[in-house]
Amino acid sequence: MKRCPACKRVENDDTLVYCRADGTPLVSDSGSVSAGAGTVRFEELSVRSYVPPYNIATVDAALGDKDEAFAWLDRAYADRSFYLTWIKVDPQMDSLRLDPRFADLMRRVGLPQ
């Protein structure tokens, strides 16, 4: 059994690597993350169809790669992504909140701090 750390969804299919609801890497009962190349898969998919940069940023944030997450969030900002209106309350962004770049992004988006 695996669970999504973002939406708390439980998946009984052990072959799944990502949450079917939001694409976040699933965590096994032992606490290990099921991903390693999560953003590579999204980037490969984005060649064939549109993948919002925000979604790729959430995977990087879940994997602890803050620099990549902020790079994708900057792309989302350049794309004028509507997903950015949720960054203040999105639990997938929790690991990024203390970084000064997060406050800068919120300012640029026009959200109150």
C-alpha positions in Angstrom: 0.0 0.0 0.0 1.2 3.5 -0.9 0.0 7.0 0.0 0.2 10.4 -1.6 1.9 12.9 0.8 0.1 15.8 -0.8 -3.6 14.7 -1.1 -3.4 11.8 1.4 -4.9 9.4 -1.2 -4.2 5.7 -0.5 -3.3 3.5 -3.5 -3.5 -0.3 -3.1 -1.8 -0.9 -6.5 1.9 -1.4 -5.6 2.9 -0.9 -9.2 1.9 2.7 -9.1 4.7 5.3 -8.7 2.7 8.5 -8.9 -0.6 9.6 -7.4 -3.4 9.3 -9.9 -5.0 12.5 -8.5 -2.1 14.9 -8.7 1.1 13.2 -10.0 3.0 13.4 -6.7 5.4 10.6 -6.0 3.8 8.0 -3.8 5.3 7.0 -0.4 5.3 3.4 0.6 4.3 2.1 4.1 8.0 2.0 4.9 8.3 5.7 4.2 10.3 5.4 1.0 9.5 7.6 -2.0 8.6 5.6 -5.1 10.1 8.1 -7.5 13.6 9.1 -8.6 13.1 10.1 -12.2 9.7 11.7 -11.7 10.4 15.0 -13.5 12.2 13.2 -16.3 8.9 11.4 -17.1 7.0 14.6 -17.0 9.6 16.3 -19.2 9.4 13.4 -21.7 5.6 13.6 -21.6 5.8 17.3 -22.2 7.4 16.8 -25.6 4.3 15.0 -26.8 1.6 17.0 -24.9 1.4 20.0 -22.6 2.4 19.4 -18.9 2.0 22.5 -16.8 5.3 23.6 -15.3 3.6 23.9 -12.0 3.0 20.1 -11.9 6.6 19.4 -12.6 7.6 21.9 -9.8 5.4 19.9 -7.4 7.2 16.7 -8.1 10.6 18.4 -7.7 9.4 19.9 -4.4 8.3 16.5 -3.2 11.7 15.0 -4.2 13.5 17.8 -2.3 15.0 19.5 -5.3 14.3 23.1 -4.5 16.4 24.7 -7.2 14.6 22.7 -9.9 11.2 23.3 -8.3 11.8 27.1 -8.4 13.1 26.9 -12.0 9.8 25.3 -13.0 7.8 27.7 -10.9 9.5 30.5 -12.7 8.5 28.9 -16.0 4.9 28.7 -14.7 5.1 32.4 -13.9 6.4 33.2 -17.4 3.5 31.1 -18.8 1.1 33.1 -16.5 -0.1 29.8 -15.1 -3.4 30.0 -13.1 -2.0 27.3 -10.8 0.2 29.9 -9.2 -2.8 31.5 -7.6 -2.9 28.5 -5.2 0.8 28.5 -4.1 0.0 30.2 -0.8 -2.3 27.3 0.3 -1.1 24.3 -1.8 0.4 21.8 0.7 2.6 20.5 -2.1 4.5 23.8 -1.7 5.2 23.4 2.0 8.8 22.4 1.6 9.5 25.6 -0.3 7.8 28.2 1.9 10.8 29.1 4.0 13.0 29.8 1.0 13.2 33.5 0.1 12.4 32.7 -3.5 9.0 31.6 -2.4 8.2 35.0 -0.9 9.5 36.7 -4.1 7.3 34.5 -6.3 4.2 35.3 -4.1 5.0 39.0 -4.5 5.4 38.7 -8.3 2.1 36.7 -8.5 0.4 39.5 -6.4 -0.5 37.4 -3.4 -0.5 38.9 0.1 2.2 37.6 2.4 
